[in-house]
Amino acid sequence: MHRRIITTILRREFSETIRNRLLMATILVPPLLLTVAPLLLGSAIGTHTLPPDLVKSVIAQRPDWASFSPSELAGAFAVQQFLAFFLLMPAYIPLAIATFSIIGEKQARSLEPVLAAPIRTSELLAGKALAALIPGVAAGWLTYVVFIALASVVYGPHLFVVVSDPSWLAGVFVLGPAVGLVSVVAGVIVSARVNDPRVAQQIGGVVIVPIIAVTLLQATGTLLVGASGYLILAAIVAGIGLLGLRLGVRLFEREAILTRWR
């Protein structure tokens, strides 16, 4: 693959994304809400405590929290639920961008010149995948940095340690990009087969289901994933994403797409 071609595609995709107000709203608004929501939750918890049975389950899985006071433990448990939500940004933002970059461009009659250009399918999809992946991952990372900066003020030193421990770092900085890659691949593959971006996003949204499942398990205290767990998940998810990208190149039939969507 030629780096210059991929860079050119990246610039074009970024330009298209910036001009699309709906996509920009998708990128900018949710991170703001995700930064504020945990802070409001931390303030609302106040002196509340967890039920005794839940306390035992949480301490058994996170013995490093045993020194927390009852209110700090309640805050730590509540805030821990938001780690899964930080994985949603690199999941749904790239999915929205990837589906628009193919289906949206076709509907706007701007995809034909790109598909007719003398570039490889792998180069085209690599450029589009990076253009979709980078904003989602960057939004997740930036939101997390702002979040932990504010958490030190709102939550105090104990809960600041919670949101900056190895499990959060592994989840946000390692598993997040891997989830984003799978989301991009899903968007590319589905977009090559349907002609409605909303349908493509709904089908590709299956990627979000496992994240929601992890959130529910954590909310009940059944499972609190540690750093090693997130690293293992990241390796598995990244492997699936890379295999899916190769599959996407094979399934992306340029000529069929041009004739089928006229």
C-alpha positions as CSV (number, residue, x, y, z in Angstrom):
1,M,0.0,0.0,0.0
2,H,1.2,3.5,-0.8
3,R,1.3,5.8,2.2
4,R,0.7,8.9,0.1
5,I,-2.5,7.5,-1.3
6,I,-3.8,6.7,2.2
7,T,-2.8,10.1,3.5
8,T,-4.7,11.7,0.6
9,I,-7.8,9.6,1.4
10,L,-7.5,10.6,5.1
11,R,-7.5,14.3,4.2
12,R,-10.5,14.0,2.0
13,E,-12.4,12.0,4.6
14,F,-11.6,14.4,7.4
15,S,-12.7,17.3,5.2
16,E,-16.0,15.5,4.5
17,T,-16.6,14.8,8.2
18,I,-15.9,18.4,9.3
19,R,-18.5,19.6,6.7
20,N,-21.1,17.2,8.0
21,R,-22.9,18.8,11.0
22,L,-24.6,15.6,12.1
23,L,-21.4,13.7,12.2
24,M,-19.7,16.5,14.1
25,A,-22.5,16.5,16.6
26,T,-22.1,12.8,17.0
27,I,-18.4,13.3,17.7
28,L,-18.6,16.3,20.0
29,V,-21.9,16.1,22.1
30,P,-21.6,12.6,23.7
31,P,-18.1,13.2,25.1
32,L,-19.4,16.3,26.9
33,L,-22.3,14.3,28.4
34,L,-20.1,11.5,29.4
35,T,-17.7,13.8,31.2
36,V,-20.5,15.5,33.2
37,A,-22.6,12.4,34.0
38,P,-20.1,10.6,36.3
39,L,-19.4,13.9,38.1
40,L,-23.1,14.5,38.7
41,L,-23.4,10.9,39.9
42,G,-20.6,11.3,42.3
43,S,-22.2,14.4,43.8
44,A,-25.6,12.6,44.1
45,I,-24.2,9.6,45.9
46,G,-23.2,11.7,48.9
47,T,-23.2,9.5,52.0
48,H,-25.1,6.6,50.4
49,T,-23.7,3.1,51.0
50,L,-23.9,-0.3,49.2
51,P,-25.9,-3.2,50.5
52,P,-23.8,-5.6,52.7
53,D,-24.0,-8.5,50.2
54,L,-22.9,-6.2,47.3
55,V,-20.1,-4.9,49.5
56,K,-18.8,-8.4,50.0
57,S,-18.9,-9.2,46.3
58,V,-17.2,-6.0,45.3
59,I,-14.4,-6.4,47.9
60,A,-13.8,-10.0,46.9
61,Q,-13.2,-8.9,43.4
62,R,-11.4,-5.6,44.2
63,P,-9.5,-6.2,47.5
64,D,-7.6,-2.9,46.9
65,W,-10.9,-1.1,47.7
66,A,-11.1,-2.7,51.2
67,S,-9.6,0.5,52.8
68,F,-12.3,2.7,51.4
69,S,-15.0,4.1,53.7
70,P,-18.6,3.0,53.0
71,S,-19.4,6.1,51.0
72,E,-16.1,6.0,49.1
73,L,-16.8,2.4,48.2
74,A,-20.2,3.3,46.9
75,G,-18.7,6.0,44.8
76,A,-15.9,3.8,43.5
77,F,-18.5,1.1,42.5
78,A,-20.7,3.6,40.8
79,V,-17.9,5.3,38.9
80,Q,-16.5,2.0,37.8
81,Q,-19.6,1.4,35.7
82,F,-18.6,4.3,33.5
83,L,-15.5,2.7,32.2
84,A,-17.6,0.6,29.9
85,F,-19.3,3.8,28.6
86,F,-15.9,5.1,27.7
87,L,-15.6,2.2,25.3
88,L,-18.8,3.3,23.6
89,M,-17.2,6.3,22.0
90,P,-14.6,4.4,20.0
91,A,-17.5,2.0,19.1
92,Y,-20.3,4.2,17.8
93,I,-18.4,7.2,16.5
94,P,-16.3,5.2,14.0
95,L,-19.4,3.2,13.1
96,A,-21.3,6.4,12.2
97,I,-18.4,7.9,10.2
98,A,-17.6,4.6,8.4
99,T,-21.2,4.1,7.2
100,F,-21.5,7.6,6.1
101,S,-18.2,7.6,4.2
102,I,-19.5,4.8,2.0
103,I,-23.3,5.0,1.8
104,G,-23.6,8.7,2.5
105,E,-21.1,9.4,-0.3
106,K,-22.9,7.2,-2.7
107,Q,-26.2,9.0,-2.0
108,A,-24.4,12.3,-2.5
109,R,-22.9,11.0,-5.8
110,S,-19.4,11.6,-4.5
111,L,-18.3,8.0,-4.2
112,E,-18.1,7.1,-7.9
113,P,-15.0,9.1,-8.7
114,V,-13.2,7.5,-5.7
115,L,-14.1,4.0,-6.7
116,A,-13.1,4.7,-10.3
117,A,-9.7,6.0,-9.2
118,P,-6.6,3.9,-9.9
119,I,-6.1,2.9,-6.2
120,R,-6.3,-0.5,-4.5
121,T,-9.3,-1.5,-2.5
122,S,-7.0,-2.1,0.5
123,E,-5.7,1.4,0.2
124,L,-9.2,2.9,-0.1
125,L,-10.5,1.0,2.9
126,A,-7.4,1.6,5.0
127,G,-7.8,5.4,4.5
128,K,-11.5,5.3,5.3
129,A,-11.0,3.0,8.3
130,L,-8.3,5.3,9.8
131,A,-10.4,8.4,9.1
132,A,-13.3,6.8,11.0
133,L,-11.2,5.3,13.8
134,I,-9.0,8.3,14.7
135,P,-11.9,10.7,15.7
136,G,-13.6,8.0,17.9
137,V,-10.4,7.0,19.7
138,A,-9.3,10.6,20.1
139,A,-12.7,11.6,21.5
140,G,-12.5,8.7,24.0
141,W,-9.0,9.6,25.1
142,L,-9.6,13.3,25.4
143,T,-12.8,12.8,27.4
144,Y,-11.0,10.5,29.8
145,V,-8.2,13.0,30.4
146,V,-10.7,15.7,31.2
147,F,-12.7,13.3,33.3
148,I,-9.8,12.3,35.6
149,A,-8.7,15.9,35.9
150,L,-12.2,16.8,37.2
151,A,-12.5,13.6,39.2
152,S,-9.6,14.7,41.4
153,V,-11.6,17.7,42.4
154,V,-15.1,16.1,42.8
155,Y,-14.2,12.7,44.2
156,G,-11.1,13.3,46.2
157,P,-7.9,11.3,46.3
158,H,-9.4,7.8,46.9
159,L,-11.8,7.8,43.9
160,F,-9.2,9.6,41.7
161,V,-7.0,6.5,42.2
162,V,-10.0,4.3,41.1
163,V,-10.5,6.1,37.8
164,S,-6.8,6.2,37.0
165,D,-5.8,2.6,38.0
166,P,-4.4,0.1,35.5
167,S,-7.9,-1.3,34.7
168,W,-9.1,2.1,33.5
169,L,-5.8,2.7,31.6
170,A,-6.0,-0.7,29.9
171,G,-9.7,-0.3,29.1
172,V,-9.5,3.2,27.7
173,F,-6.1,3.2,25.9
174,V,-5.8,-0.4,24.8
175,L,-9.3,-2.0,24.5
176,G,-10.9,1.2,23.3
177,P,-8.9,1.4,20.0
178,A,-9.4,-2.4,19.5
179,V,-13.2,-1.9,19.9
180,G,-13.0,1.0,17.5
181,L,-11.3,-1.1,14.9
182,V,-14.0,-3.8,15.0
183,S,-16.7,-1.1,14.8
184,V,-15.0,0.4,11.7
185,V,-14.8,-3.1,10.1
186,A,-18.4,-3.8,10.8
187,G,-19.4,-0.4,9.3
188,V,-17.4,-1.1,6.1
189,I,-18.7,-4.6,5.6
190,V,-22.3,-3.8,6.2
191,S,-22.1,-0.6,4.1
192,A,-20.9,-2.7,1.2
193,R,-24.1,-4.7,1.3
194,V,-26.9,-2.2,2.1
195,N,-27.8,1.3,0.8
196,D,-29.3,3.0,3.8
197,P,-26.8,4.4,6.4
198,R,-29.4,4.0,9.2
199,V,-29.8,0.3,8.4
200,A,-26.0,-0.1,8.3
201,Q,-25.6,1.6,11.7
202,Q,-28.4,-0.6,13.2
203,I,-26.7,-3.8,12.0
204,G,-23.2,-2.6,12.8
205,G,-24.5,-1.6,16.3
206,V,-24.2,-5.3,17.3
207,V,-20.7,-4.4,18.2
208,I,-22.1,-2.4,21.2
209,V,-24.0,-5.3,22.6
210,P,-21.0,-6.9,24.4
211,I,-20.1,-3.6,25.9
212,I,-23.6,-3.2,27.3
213,A,-23.4,-6.8,28.6
214,V,-20.2,-6.0,30.5
215,T,-21.9,-2.9,31.9
216,L,-24.8,-4.9,33.2
217,L,-22.6,-7.5,34.8
218,Q,-20.5,-4.8,36.5
219,A,-23.7,-3.0,37.7
220,T,-24.8,-6.1,39.6
221,G,-21.4,-6.7,41.1
222,T,-21.2,-10.0,39.2
223,L,-18.1,-9.1,37.3
224,L,-15.5,-6.3,37.9
225,V,-12.9,-6.7,35.1
226,G,-9.3,-5.9,36.0
227,A,-6.4,-4.7,33.9
228,S,-5.3,-8.1,32.8
229,G,-8.9,-8.9,31.7
230,Y,-9.1,-5.8,29.6
231,L,-5.7,-6.5,28.0
232,I,-6.8,-10.1,27.1
233,L,-10.1,-8.7,25.7
234,A,-8.1,-6.1,23.7
235,A,-5.9,-8.8,22.1
236,I,-8.9,-10.9,21.1
237,V,-10.9,-7.9,19.8
238,A,-7.9,-6.5,17.9
239,G,-7.4,-9.9,16.3
240,I,-11.0,-10.1,15.2
241,G,-10.7,-6.6,13.8
242,L,-7.7,-7.3,11.7
243,L,-9.2,-10.5,10.3
244,G,-12.4,-8.6,9.6
245,L,-10.6,-5.9,7.8
246,R,-9.1,-8.5,5.4
247,L,-12.5,-10.0,4.9
248,G,-13.9,-6.5,4.3
249,V,-11.4,-6.0,1.4
250,R,-12.6,-9.2,-0.2
251,L,-16.3,-8.4,0.2
252,F,-16.0,-4.8,-1.0
253,E,-16.9,-5.3,-4.6
254,R,-16.3,-1.9,-6.2
255,E,-17.9,-2.6,-9.6
256,A,-21.0,-4.3,-8.1
257,I,-21.5,-1.3,-5.7
258,L,-21.4,1.2,-8.5
259,T,-24.0,-0.7,-10.6
260,R,-26.2,-1.9,-7.7
261,W,-26.7,1.6,-6.2
262,R,-27.5,3.5,-9.3
